Amino acid sequence: MFCAFLPTMAWGNGDPISPEEFERIVTGKTYTYATGGVAYGAEAYLKNRRVQWSFLDGECTEGEWYASGDDICFVYDDDSIPGPQCWRFYLSDGRLAAEFSGNPISSFLYETERQSEPLQCLGPNIGV
């Protein structure tokens, strides 16, 4: 786990990365995020700013992201995650960290894993 990253990243310390830099960094990759040393979820960043989010339960929610000033905002195709969800992303030692816009104390995520493989989306009602 990448817990050592958390203390070095002060809340909002430094400038957030630009939407263009965010897109260049994340497109075609899947990131796993944690908060407070606990796995939180994973997001696959697809072409055309499309995303897939999972709370690591095998179910995925499709959506997209867009830029709003320094924020990266996510909206999802269903109502399971009400949106938009806007975050500011930062880089520290080559890793992503994100603070929830408007209330950074309640939500701070940091990258624990990065891979090129897609999310494993089983979805509801799969099986015999």
C-alpha positions as CSV (number, residue, x, y, z in Angstrom):
1,M,0.0,0.0,0.0
2,F,1.2,3.5,-0.7
3,C,0.3,5.0,2.7
4,A,3.7,6.9,2.9
5,F,2.3,9.2,0.2
6,L,-0.5,10.6,2.3
7,P,1.6,12.7,4.8
8,T,3.7,14.2,2.1
9,M,0.7,15.6,0.2
10,A,-0.7,18.5,2.1
11,W,-4.3,19.4,1.4
12,G,-4.3,21.6,-1.6
13,N,-0.5,22.3,-1.2
14,G,0.9,23.1,-4.7
15,D,-1.0,23.7,-7.9
16,P,-3.5,21.2,-9.2
17,I,-2.6,19.6,-12.5
18,S,-4.4,21.0,-15.6
19,P,-7.2,19.1,-17.3
20,E,-4.9,18.6,-20.3
21,E,-2.2,17.1,-18.1
22,F,-4.7,15.0,-16.3
23,E,-6.0,13.6,-19.6
24,R,-2.5,12.9,-20.9
25,I,-1.6,11.1,-17.7
26,V,-4.7,8.9,-17.1
27,T,-6.1,8.0,-20.6
28,G,-5.7,4.3,-21.2
29,K,-5.0,3.4,-17.6
30,T,-6.8,2.1,-14.5
31,Y,-6.0,3.7,-11.1
32,T,-6.8,2.2,-7.7
33,Y,-7.3,4.8,-5.0
34,A,-7.3,4.7,-1.2
35,T,-8.2,7.0,1.6
36,G,-6.8,6.9,5.1
37,G,-4.9,3.7,4.3
38,V,-8.1,1.9,3.2
39,A,-8.8,0.9,-0.4
40,Y,-11.6,3.0,-1.8
41,G,-12.2,2.3,-5.4
42,A,-10.8,2.1,-8.9
43,E,-11.4,4.1,-12.1
44,A,-10.5,3.2,-15.7
45,Y,-9.9,6.3,-17.9
46,L,-11.0,5.5,-21.4
47,K,-10.8,7.4,-24.7
48,N,-13.0,10.5,-25.2
49,R,-13.0,11.2,-21.5
50,R,-15.1,8.2,-20.7
51,V,-14.6,6.4,-17.4
52,Q,-15.6,3.3,-15.5
53,W,-15.7,3.5,-11.7
54,S,-15.9,0.6,-9.2
55,F,-16.0,0.5,-5.4
56,L,-14.0,-2.7,-5.8
57,D,-17.1,-4.8,-5.5
58,G,-17.1,-6.1,-9.1
59,E,-19.8,-3.7,-10.2
60,C,-18.9,-0.8,-12.5
61,T,-20.5,2.5,-13.3
62,E,-20.0,4.1,-16.6
63,G,-19.5,7.9,-17.0
64,E,-17.5,10.7,-18.3
65,W,-15.3,13.5,-17.0
66,Y,-15.0,17.2,-17.9
67,A,-13.0,20.2,-16.9
68,S,-14.5,23.0,-14.8
69,G,-11.7,25.5,-14.1
70,D,-9.1,23.6,-12.0
71,D,-11.6,20.9,-11.2
72,I,-12.0,17.5,-12.9
73,C,-15.7,16.7,-12.7
74,F,-17.3,13.2,-13.1
75,V,-20.9,12.4,-14.0
76,Y,-22.1,8.9,-14.3
77,D,-24.7,7.3,-16.5
78,D,-26.9,6.0,-13.7
79,D,-28.0,7.4,-10.4
80,S,-25.8,5.2,-8.2
81,I,-23.4,8.1,-7.8
82,P,-25.2,11.5,-7.9
83,G,-23.2,14.0,-9.7
84,P,-21.3,15.9,-10.7
85,Q,-18.4,14.8,-8.5
86,C,-15.7,17.4,-8.8
87,W,-12.1,16.9,-7.7
88,R,-8.7,18.7,-7.9
89,F,-5.9,16.4,-8.9
90,Y,-2.2,16.8,-7.8
91,L,1.0,15.0,-8.6
92,S,3.5,14.1,-5.9
93,D,6.4,11.8,-6.6
94,G,4.7,10.8,-9.8
95,R,1.5,9.6,-8.1
96,L,-2.0,11.1,-8.3
97,A,-3.8,12.5,-5.3
98,A,-7.3,14.1,-5.4
99,E,-9.2,16.3,-3.0
100,F,-12.9,16.7,-3.3
101,S,-13.8,20.2,-4.3
102,G,-15.6,22.2,-1.8
103,N,-14.9,19.9,1.2
104,P,-11.3,18.7,1.0
105,I,-11.2,17.5,4.7
106,S,-13.9,15.0,4.1
107,S,-12.5,13.4,0.9
108,F,-8.9,12.9,0.0
109,L,-7.9,10.0,-2.3
110,Y,-4.4,8.9,-3.3
111,E,-3.2,6.5,-6.0
112,T,-2.1,3.1,-4.7
113,E,-1.9,1.3,-8.0
114,R,-1.7,2.0,-11.8
115,Q,-2.2,-0.5,-14.5
116,S,-3.0,-0.8,-18.2
117,E,-5.6,-3.5,-17.8
118,P,-9.3,-2.7,-17.7
119,L,-11.4,-3.0,-14.6
120,Q,-13.0,-6.3,-13.9
121,C,-16.7,-5.5,-14.1
122,L,-18.9,-8.4,-13.2
123,G,-22.0,-6.4,-12.8
124,P,-25.2,-7.3,-11.0
125,N,-27.0,-10.6,-11.5
126,I,-24.1,-12.4,-13.1
127,G,-23.9,-16.2,-12.6
128,V,-26.2,-19.2,-12.7
